[in-house]
Amino acid sequence: MVRTPLTPWERQRGERLGELLREARGGRSMVEVAARAGLSSETLRKIETGRAPTPAFFTISALANALGLSLDALAEACVVGLDPMEEQPLTA
C-alpha cells in the first residue's frame, strides 16, 4: 500500500499536536506519560517531534486521558491559526 504524502497543512497540524502534548506533559517524563497511556516512549517521542504527524485516534485518546486533556479542546487547539486553504493554489 502506498501512502499519500502529507500536505504542509497536515504536517503543521501534527507539529502543533506534538507541541501541545509536550506542554501538557510539563515536568513529567516521557516514559511516565507513555506508560500511563499504554504506549512506548518512542511512539510518544515521534508524536511530540512531529515525526508521526497523524497518529491513530485511540493513541491520541489515550494520551489525552493520561494528560487530563479534553479531546475536543486538543483537536481545536491543533488547528487554531492554521488555514488548510492557504496551501492550495487558486485555479483560474
GUTIVEX-685833 format. One record per residue: residue in one letter; x, y, z negated of N, C-alpha, C in turn. Coordinates in Angstrom, 3 decimals. Example, Ala and Ser with C-alpha at 12.3 -4.5 7.8 and 13.67 -1.06 7.14 Angstrom:
// residues 2
A; 13.190; -5.690; -7.800; 12.300; -4.500; -7.800; 13.200; -3.300; -7.800
S; 12.850; -2.250; -7.080; 13.670; -1.060; -7.140; 12.900; 0.030; -7.870
// end
This chain:
// residues 92
M; 0.842; -1.175; 0.000; 0.000; 0.000; 0.000; 0.890; 1.243; 0.000
V; 0.585; 2.151; 0.896; 1.336; 3.394; 0.990; 0.577; 4.462; 0.224
R; 1.303; 5.139; -0.651; 0.680; 6.187; -1.452; 0.781; 7.524; -0.729
T; -0.323; 8.242; -0.681; -0.345; 9.565; -0.070; 0.508; 10.510; -0.912
P; 1.381; 11.296; -0.272; 2.204; 12.238; -1.045; 1.328; 13.236; -1.806
L; 1.803; 13.620; -2.966; 1.066; 14.600; -3.768; 1.219; 15.987; -3.160
T; 0.177; 16.767; -3.301; 0.232; 18.150; -2.844; 0.972; 18.985; -3.887
P; 1.430; 20.159; -3.516; 2.067; 21.030; -4.508; 1.133; 21.325; -5.689
W; -0.170; 21.487; -5.423; -1.126; 21.747; -6.496; -1.186; 20.574; -7.460
E; -1.193; 19.360; -6.939; -1.231; 18.175; -7.796; 0.042; 18.061; -8.633
R; 1.169; 18.409; -8.039; 2.427; 18.390; -8.807; 2.414; 19.442; -9.912
Q; 1.931; 20.642; -9.594; 1.839; 21.699; -10.603; 0.919; 21.295; -11.744
R; -0.198; 20.692; -11.396; -1.152; 20.237; -12.400; -0.511; 19.192; -13.307
G; 0.267; 18.278; -12.737; 0.973; 17.266; -13.521; 2.035; 17.873; -14.424
E; 2.751; 18.867; -13.917; 3.758; 19.549; -14.735; 3.092; 20.273; -15.899
R; 1.961; 20.895; -15.639; 1.225; 21.600; -16.695; 0.746; 20.619; -17.752
L; 0.251; 19.453; -17.326; -0.165; 18.422; -18.264; 1.005; 18.041; -19.167
G; 2.166; 17.830; -18.579; 3.345; 17.482; -19.362; 3.693; 18.551; -20.385
E; 3.623; 19.810; -19.971; 3.901; 20.923; -20.889; 2.917; 20.928; -22.056
L; 1.643; 20.743; -21.745; 0.611; 20.759; -22.781; 0.804; 19.623; -23.781
L; 1.140; 18.443; -23.280; 1.357; 17.304; -24.174; 2.590; 17.518; -25.048
R; 3.646; 18.077; -24.458; 4.865; 18.371; -25.232; 4.565; 19.372; -26.346
E; 3.810; 20.410; -26.004; 3.443; 21.422; -27.008; 2.607; 20.797; -28.119
A; 1.650; 19.955; -27.740; 0.776; 19.323; -28.729; 1.544; 18.344; -29.610
R; 2.562; 17.719; -29.056; 3.367; 16.767; -29.827; 4.132; 17.483; -30.930
G; 4.512; 18.735; -30.670; 5.212; 19.530; -31.679; 6.457; 18.849; -32.202
G; 6.545; 18.704; -33.527; 7.718; 18.115; -34.157; 7.697; 16.599; -34.214
R; 6.599; 15.998; -33.786; 6.529; 14.530; -33.798; 7.429; 13.961; -32.707
S; 8.014; 12.824; -32.980; 8.897; 12.221; -31.985; 8.091; 11.616; -30.846
M; 8.746; 11.511; -29.704; 8.136; 10.899; -28.541; 7.787; 9.438; -28.841
V; 8.662; 8.752; -29.551; 8.450; 7.345; -29.897; 7.208; 7.201; -30.774
E; 7.064; 8.086; -31.755; 5.921; 8.038; -32.669; 4.603; 8.240; -31.934
V; 4.542; 9.263; -31.089; 3.301; 9.571; -30.368; 2.981; 8.473; -29.356
A; 3.991; 8.003; -28.641; 3.776; 6.942; -27.657; 3.251; 5.681; -28.337
A; 3.846; 5.315; -29.457; 3.404; 4.114; -30.178; 1.967; 4.268; -30.653
R; 1.644; 5.443; -31.151; 0.280; 5.684; -31.625; -0.739; 5.577; -30.487
A; -0.311; 5.964; -29.275; -1.189; 5.902; -28.107; -1.153; 4.533; -27.422
G; -0.256; 3.667; -27.880; -0.146; 2.343; -27.270; 0.609; 2.348; -25.954
L; 1.531; 3.298; -25.811; 2.321; 3.442; -24.587; 3.799; 3.281; -24.903
S; 4.586; 3.123; -23.872; 6.030; 3.131; -24.079; 6.495; 4.585; -24.132
S; 7.596; 4.805; -24.804; 8.127; 6.171; -24.860; 8.582; 6.612; -23.474
E; 8.990; 5.672; -22.627; 9.395; 6.017; -21.256; 8.199; 6.534; -20.453
T; 7.031; 5.943; -20.647; 5.830; 6.431; -19.964; 5.524; 7.858; -20.404
L; 5.578; 8.104; -21.695; 5.328; 9.457; -22.196; 6.379; 10.422; -21.671
R; 7.619; 10.007; -21.624; 8.700; 10.863; -21.111; 8.422; 11.245; -19.656
K; 8.006; 10.273; -18.844; 7.716; 10.552; -17.430; 6.560; 11.528; -17.280
I; 5.533; 11.379; -18.108; 4.391; 12.301; -18.039; 4.816; 13.696; -18.477
E; 5.546; 13.781; -19.583; 5.952; 15.091; -20.105; 6.902; 15.827; -19.170
T; 7.697; 15.109; -18.401; 8.648; 15.763; -17.499; 8.097; 15.973; -16.101
G; 6.868; 15.497; -15.852; 6.258; 15.673; -14.542; 6.655; 14.612; -13.538
R; 7.436; 13.622; -13.946; 7.825; 12.543; -13.038; 6.665; 11.588; -12.777
A; 5.654; 11.622; -13.623; 4.421; 10.844; -13.429; 3.263; 11.834; -13.486
P; 3.064; 12.621; -12.416; 2.088; 13.709; -12.454; 0.630; 13.298; -12.388
T; 0.349; 12.035; -12.092; -1.039; 11.594; -12.004; -1.248; 10.323; -12.829
P; -1.081; 10.419; -14.140; -1.265; 9.229; -14.977; -2.724; 8.776; -14.995
A; -2.912; 7.527; -15.331; -4.261; 6.952; -15.372; -5.107; 7.633; -16.448
F; -6.405; 7.636; -16.219; -7.340; 8.252; -17.158; -7.172; 7.693; -18.567
F; -7.099; 6.375; -18.695; -7.020; 5.779; -20.022; -5.701; 6.088; -20.714
T; -4.655; 6.342; -19.950; -3.378; 6.769; -20.532; -3.532; 8.148; -21.150
I; -4.139; 9.056; -20.405; -4.351; 10.415; -20.916; -5.332; 10.406; -22.071
S; -6.354; 9.581; -21.981; -7.314; 9.469; -23.076; -6.622; 9.009; -24.356
A; -5.758; 8.008; -24.250; -5.036; 7.501; -25.421; -4.104; 8.562; -25.993
L; -3.439; 9.310; -25.123; -2.546; 10.378; -25.604; -3.340; 11.496; -26.263
A; -4.446; 11.890; -25.653; -5.276; 12.942; -26.245; -5.751; 12.516; -27.628
N; -6.174; 11.279; -27.764; -6.623; 10.763; -29.052; -5.480; 10.771; -30.071
A; -4.312; 10.332; -29.654; -3.156; 10.282; -30.558; -2.728; 11.677; -31.011
L; -2.959; 12.665; -30.158; -2.547; 14.035; -30.470; -3.680; 14.889; -31.027
G; -4.880; 14.317; -31.120; -6.017; 15.071; -31.632; -6.509; 16.139; -30.677
L; -6.401; 15.861; -29.372; -6.823; 16.822; -28.361; -8.161; 16.412; -27.747
S; -8.925; 17.387; -27.337; -10.163; 17.148; -26.608; -9.808; 16.911; -25.137
L; -10.364; 15.861; -24.548; -10.114; 15.613; -23.127; -10.620; 16.759; -22.257
D; -11.765; 17.318; -22.614; -12.313; 18.444; -21.850; -11.365; 19.635; -21.881
A; -10.904; 19.981; -23.068; -10.001; 21.127; -23.208; -8.676; 20.869; -22.489
L; -8.176; 19.651; -22.586; -6.920; 19.306; -21.932; -7.065; 19.389; -20.412
A; -8.147; 18.840; -19.883; -8.379; 18.885; -18.432; -8.496; 20.320; -17.938
E; -9.221; 21.141; -18.677; -9.385; 22.542; -18.271; -8.057; 23.286; -18.329
A; -7.288; 23.052; -19.383; -6.008; 23.742; -19.541; -5.021; 23.365; -18.442
C; -5.163; 22.184; -17.865; -4.248; 21.739; -16.809; -4.432; 22.511; -15.512
V; -5.586; 23.102; -15.314; -5.841; 23.786; -14.045; -6.012; 25.296; -14.194
V; -5.979; 25.817; -15.412; -6.119; 27.258; -15.607; -4.993; 27.974; -14.864
G; -5.381; 28.892; -14.013; -4.401; 29.668; -13.265; -3.901; 28.986; -12.002
L; -4.299; 27.756; -11.767; -3.901; 27.068; -10.543; -5.054; 27.118; -9.555
D; -4.765; 27.480; -8.331; -5.802; 27.556; -7.297; -5.472; 26.556; -6.204
P; -6.247; 25.466; -6.113; -5.939; 24.447; -5.107; -6.056; 24.964; -3.683
M; -6.774; 26.045; -3.464; -6.938; 26.589; -2.114; -5.720; 27.398; -1.672
E; -4.885; 27.839; -2.604; -3.708; 28.636; -2.246; -2.750; 27.878; -1.360
E; -2.668; 26.575; -1.532; -1.682; 25.795; -0.795; -2.130; 25.448; 0.616
Q; -3.383; 25.635; 0.934; -3.893; 25.236; 2.245; -3.895; 26.434; 3.176
P; -3.211; 26.318; 4.306; -3.200; 27.440; 5.247; -4.579; 27.622; 5.875
L; -4.922; 28.858; 6.146; -6.190; 29.160; 6.786; -6.075; 28.864; 8.283
T; -7.112; 28.278; 8.823; -7.101; 27.996; 10.263; -7.988; 29.014; 10.958
A; -7.597; 29.367; 12.158; -8.346; 30.377; 12.912; -9.440; 29.771; 13.732
// end
